[in-house]
Amino acid sequence: MKKLSIILAILALFVSQSIIAQDIILKKDSTLVKCKIKEIGLDEVKYTLLEYSSDVIMVIDKDDILKVIFENGKEMTFQKAMTNPENYKGNKKNALKVGFLGPLTGSTSFSYERSLKPGRSIEGTIGIIGMGVDNSGQNPGGVFLKFGYKFNKDPDFYLRGMRYAHILKGGYIKPELGFAAFGIDQWNYDYTSSYYQEYESRETVISTVIQIVMGKQWIFDNAFLVDLYGGVGFGFTTNNSNGGFHYGYVVADESFPIAASVGLKIGFLFK
């Protein structure tokens, strides 16, 4: 009889442990669901609850789940197709670009963009001032630099399985910092009642801007791109005698320190 009691106690302990041991679904709203997971599909998770019949199957969208903790302690997390890096393995994530119209206005610029994750990338630009057509006759020479962080536009609503057509493609907004330093030839005039002198000097121009740039980038065959953009912000300069044109952007005078830029880039993609 004593031996039977021990066996029954062990059996009861085993059954109680089996009942207690459950899977846990941790929802994004911090709710815990103790359950028994039956199936994990492409878009949803099916489970049962101990307080209901095992024939009653509950369903939860994977987008509502932070993670699943199985009864053996192992964990599983899920990502939206839109932001899952695995869905963009075939996309080239780096791009080299050139300012298409820059040489016609006195400078040539080169940009490098790198994707950090779906919907996010960084971009840097260096412009060589004087490497182009000198329309002003000022013999400009110097550089401008830009750096920005791009946020690709998300869709207005999501569908299951939706993803970006390409990790670098689409509309975007980009906070951007810019800096320019260059020299120009300047004609100076000295007038008095009986004296007039005209002479040429070399002047240095330094400027900086902070802008919000909006644009759209098209990708063709995962190899070629076209990037059309425009920006507006604030700018400051040491010399505005050249009409506010600073090659990488335009800066108004100090009484109204607004800055603006517009441009077209073309380029190619690589791994």
C-alpha positions as CSV (number, residue, x, y, z in Angstrom):
1,M,0.0,0.0,0.0
2,K,2.8,2.4,0.8
3,K,4.5,1.6,-2.5
4,L,1.3,2.3,-4.3
5,S,1.0,5.7,-2.6
6,I,4.5,6.7,-3.7
7,I,3.7,5.7,-7.3
8,L,0.5,7.7,-7.2
9,A,2.4,10.7,-5.8
10,I,5.0,10.5,-8.5
11,L,2.3,10.2,-11.1
12,A,0.5,13.2,-9.7
13,L,3.7,15.3,-9.7
14,F,4.3,14.3,-13.3
15,V,0.8,15.2,-14.4
16,S,1.0,18.6,-12.5
17,Q,4.3,19.4,-14.1
18,S,2.9,18.6,-17.5
19,I,0.0,20.9,-16.8
20,I,2.2,23.7,-15.6
21,A,4.7,23.4,-18.4
22,Q,3.2,25.7,-21.1
23,D,4.3,27.8,-24.1
24,I,4.2,31.5,-23.6
25,I,3.3,34.2,-26.2
26,L,4.6,37.6,-25.3
27,K,2.6,40.2,-27.1
28,K,3.8,43.6,-28.1
29,D,1.4,45.2,-25.6
30,S,3.3,43.2,-22.9
31,T,0.4,40.8,-22.4
32,L,1.4,37.2,-21.6
33,V,-0.6,34.3,-23.1
34,K,0.0,30.9,-21.5
35,C,-0.9,28.3,-24.1
36,K,0.1,25.3,-26.2
37,I,1.3,26.3,-29.6
38,K,0.0,24.1,-32.4
39,E,1.2,25.8,-35.5
40,I,3.4,28.6,-36.7
41,G,2.4,29.8,-40.2
42,L,3.7,32.5,-42.5
43,D,1.5,35.2,-41.0
44,E,-0.1,33.8,-37.9
45,V,0.4,31.5,-34.9
46,K,-2.2,29.0,-33.8
47,Y,-2.5,27.8,-30.2
48,T,-4.9,26.3,-27.6
49,L,-5.7,27.4,-24.1
50,L,-5.9,25.0,-21.2
51,E,-9.1,26.4,-19.9
52,Y,-10.8,25.5,-23.2
53,S,-11.2,22.3,-25.2
54,S,-8.2,21.3,-27.3
55,D,-10.6,21.5,-30.3
56,V,-10.8,25.2,-29.9
57,I,-7.9,26.8,-31.9
58,M,-6.9,30.4,-31.2
59,V,-5.1,32.5,-33.8
60,I,-2.9,35.5,-33.4
61,D,-1.2,37.6,-36.1
62,K,2.6,37.4,-35.9
63,D,2.9,41.2,-36.2
64,D,1.3,41.4,-32.7
65,I,3.9,39.0,-31.2
66,L,7.1,40.2,-29.6
67,K,8.4,36.7,-29.0
68,V,7.4,33.1,-28.2
69,I,8.9,31.2,-25.3
70,F,8.5,27.4,-25.6
71,E,8.1,25.1,-22.6
72,N,11.7,23.9,-23.1
73,G,13.0,27.5,-22.7
74,K,13.8,28.1,-26.3
75,E,12.6,31.5,-27.8
76,M,11.5,32.6,-31.2
77,T,11.0,36.2,-32.5
78,F,9.3,37.4,-35.7
79,Q,9.8,40.4,-38.1
80,K,7.6,42.1,-40.6
81,A,8.4,41.3,-44.2
82,M,8.9,45.0,-44.8
83,T,11.8,45.3,-42.2
84,N,13.2,41.8,-42.4
85,P,16.8,42.0,-43.8
86,E,16.5,38.4,-45.0
87,N,14.1,39.6,-47.7
88,Y,16.7,41.9,-49.3
89,K,19.7,39.6,-49.5
90,G,19.8,39.9,-53.3
91,N,19.7,43.7,-53.2
92,K,23.0,45.6,-53.7
93,K,23.3,47.8,-50.7
94,N,25.9,50.4,-51.8
95,A,25.8,53.1,-54.5
96,L,28.2,55.5,-56.1
97,K,26.6,58.6,-57.7
98,V,27.7,61.7,-59.6
99,G,25.9,65.0,-59.8
100,F,24.6,65.0,-63.3
101,L,24.3,68.8,-63.9
102,G,27.0,70.0,-61.5
103,P,29.8,70.4,-64.2
104,L,27.6,72.9,-66.0
105,T,27.6,75.1,-62.9
106,G,31.3,74.9,-62.0
107,S,31.6,71.8,-59.8
108,T,31.6,68.0,-59.9
109,S,30.3,66.0,-57.0
110,F,30.5,62.4,-56.0
111,S,28.2,60.7,-53.5
112,Y,28.3,57.4,-51.7
113,E,25.2,55.8,-50.1
114,R,25.1,52.7,-47.9
115,S,22.0,50.9,-46.7
116,L,22.1,50.3,-42.9
117,K,18.8,48.4,-42.7
118,P,15.5,48.4,-44.6
119,G,14.3,51.9,-44.8
120,R,17.5,53.5,-43.5
121,S,20.7,54.6,-45.1
122,I,23.5,57.1,-44.9
123,E,24.9,59.3,-47.7
124,G,28.0,61.4,-48.0
125,T,28.9,63.8,-50.8
126,I,32.2,65.5,-51.8
127,G,32.1,68.2,-54.5
128,I,35.2,69.6,-56.3
129,I,34.6,73.3,-56.9
130,G,36.2,74.5,-60.1
131,M,36.0,71.2,-61.8
132,G,33.4,72.3,-64.4
133,V,32.3,75.2,-66.5
134,D,33.3,78.7,-65.0
135,N,30.2,80.7,-65.9
136,S,31.0,83.5,-63.5
137,G,34.6,84.2,-64.6
138,Q,35.6,84.0,-60.9
139,N,38.0,81.1,-61.3
140,P,36.5,79.2,-58.3
141,G,38.5,76.5,-56.4
142,G,37.6,74.5,-53.3
143,V,35.4,71.8,-52.0
144,F,31.9,71.3,-50.5
145,L,30.9,68.4,-48.3
146,K,27.5,67.0,-47.3
147,F,26.4,64.2,-45.0
148,G,22.8,63.0,-44.4
149,Y,20.8,60.2,-42.9
150,K,18.0,58.9,-45.1
151,F,14.6,57.7,-44.1
152,N,12.7,55.9,-46.8
153,K,9.0,56.6,-47.0
154,D,6.8,53.8,-45.6
155,P,3.5,52.9,-47.2
156,D,0.4,54.5,-45.9
157,F,-0.8,51.0,-44.8
158,Y,0.7,47.6,-44.7
159,L,-0.4,44.4,-46.3
160,R,0.9,41.0,-45.2
161,G,4.1,40.1,-47.0
162,M,4.7,43.6,-48.2
163,R,8.3,44.7,-48.7
164,Y,10.3,47.5,-50.5
165,A,10.8,46.9,-54.2
166,H,14.5,47.6,-53.5
167,I,16.2,48.5,-50.3
168,L,17.5,51.8,-51.7
169,K,14.4,52.6,-53.9
170,G,11.6,55.0,-53.3
171,G,10.7,58.4,-51.8
172,Y,12.8,59.6,-48.8
173,I,13.5,62.4,-46.4
174,K,17.0,63.2,-45.4
175,P,18.3,65.6,-42.7
176,E,21.6,66.9,-44.0
177,L,24.6,69.0,-43.0
178,G,26.6,70.8,-45.5
179,F,29.9,72.7,-45.6
180,A,31.8,74.6,-48.3
181,A,35.1,76.4,-48.5
182,F,36.4,77.9,-51.8
183,G,38.2,80.8,-53.2
184,I,37.0,83.2,-56.0
185,D,38.5,86.1,-57.9
186,Q,36.8,89.4,-56.9
187,W,37.0,92.8,-58.6
188,N,37.3,95.7,-56.2
189,Y,36.8,99.4,-57.0
190,D,38.2,102.4,-55.1
191,Y,36.6,105.8,-55.8
192,T,37.6,109.3,-54.7
193,S,36.7,112.7,-56.1
194,S,39.9,112.7,-58.1
195,Y,41.0,109.1,-58.1
196,Y,39.6,105.8,-59.4
197,Q,41.3,102.4,-59.1
198,E,40.1,98.9,-60.2
199,Y,42.0,95.9,-58.9
200,E,41.5,92.1,-58.5
201,S,41.8,90.1,-55.3
202,R,41.3,86.5,-54.2
203,E,38.7,86.0,-51.6
204,T,37.8,83.0,-49.4
205,V,34.2,81.9,-48.9
206,I,33.2,79.6,-46.1
207,S,29.6,78.5,-45.5
208,T,27.6,75.9,-43.7
209,V,24.0,74.7,-43.9
210,I,21.5,72.4,-42.3
211,Q,18.7,71.2,-44.5
212,I,15.8,68.8,-44.8
213,V,16.1,67.2,-48.2
214,M,13.2,65.3,-49.9
215,G,13.6,63.2,-53.0
216,K,12.9,60.1,-54.8
217,Q,15.3,57.4,-56.0
218,W,14.7,55.0,-58.8
219,I,16.6,51.7,-59.2
220,F,16.9,49.9,-62.5
221,D,17.8,46.2,-62.7
222,N,19.6,46.3,-59.3
223,A,22.4,48.1,-61.1
224,F,21.7,51.7,-62.1
225,L,19.9,54.5,-60.2
226,V,18.5,58.0,-60.7
227,D,18.1,60.3,-57.7
228,L,16.1,63.5,-57.9
229,Y,16.0,65.8,-54.8
230,G,15.4,69.2,-53.4
231,G,16.1,70.7,-50.0
232,V,15.5,73.7,-47.8
233,G,16.9,74.8,-44.5
234,F,19.2,77.4,-42.8
235,G,22.6,78.6,-44.0
236,F,25.4,80.9,-43.0
237,T,28.2,82.3,-45.1
238,T,31.2,84.6,-44.7
239,N,30.7,86.1,-48.2
240,N,27.6,86.3,-50.3
241,S,29.0,88.5,-53.1
242,N,28.6,85.7,-55.6
243,G,24.8,85.9,-55.4
244,G,24.5,83.2,-52.7
245,F,25.6,80.4,-54.9
246,H,27.8,78.0,-53.0
247,Y,27.9,75.2,-55.6
248,G,26.4,72.5,-53.4
249,Y,23.5,74.8,-52.3
250,V,22.3,78.4,-52.3
251,V,22.4,80.6,-49.2
252,A,20.5,83.9,-48.8
253,D,22.1,86.9,-47.1
254,E,22.4,87.2,-43.3
255,S,19.2,89.1,-42.9
256,F,17.3,86.0,-44.0
257,P,19.6,83.0,-43.6
258,I,17.6,80.5,-45.6
259,A,19.3,77.8,-47.7
260,A,18.1,75.6,-50.6
261,S,19.4,73.0,-52.9
262,V,18.1,71.0,-55.9
263,G,19.8,68.4,-58.0
264,L,19.9,65.2,-60.1
265,K,22.3,62.3,-59.5
266,I,22.9,59.2,-61.5
267,G,25.0,56.2,-60.4
268,F,25.5,52.5,-60.1
269,L,25.1,49.9,-57.3
270,F,27.5,47.4,-56.0
271,K,27.6,44.8,-53.2
